[in-house]
Amino acid sequence: MNRLFFVLVFCCGFSGVIGCSDSNPKKPEGFPTLYPVTLILTQEGKPLAETTVTLIAKNKSKWGSSGFSNTDGKVELKTNGFIGVPAGQFNIVVTKTISEGMPTTPDETGNPKTYTLIEKIYTDPNTSPLTLEVTSETKDVTLETGKAVKIRID
C-alpha cells in the first residue's frame, strides 16, 4: 500500500511540474494586438513553396512579421514568435535561394553557386511592389511574385 501511495504521489507531483511549464510565453511590454493573416504566395500563378516572407512596417515599428511558405504556398505570419500581425501598412520582401555545386566529400574542392529564384525587385523593401495593409478584417491574401527566374547572386 505504501509503495502504491508513493508512486501515485510521485506521478501526480511530476505531472504538476510538467503542467506548470510556461506554454504561453510572456509578450514584451508594449506588444501590439495581433491579427491572424495568411499569405498565399504564387509565382506565374502556381504555389511558391519554401519561400521566406518578411513584412516591414512602413511606420518604422519594431514589430516586423515574417513566415515561411509551405508546399501550397501558404504562409502563417508571426510577430516575435506569436501568430499574427499588428495592424498597419507593410512593405513585403520575398526571398528564395538555392545553392548548387556544394562539395559532397571533405576532400572535394569547389565553390557553391547561390541563386535567387525570385525577381530582384521583390527581394528589396525599397523596390518591392508588394504591400499589405493589416486590419482586424485582413485574413487571406494572395501575392504574385512575378516570373520564375534563376539569377546568380554570389
Secondary structure, DSSP 8 states (H G I E B T S, - for coil): -HHHHHHHHHHHHHHHHHHTS-SS----TT---EE--EEEEEETTEE--S-EEEEEETT--S--EEEE--TTSEEE-EETTEESEESEEEEEEEE-EEEE---SSTT-----EEEESS-GGGGSTTT---EEEE-TT--EEEEE--S---EE--
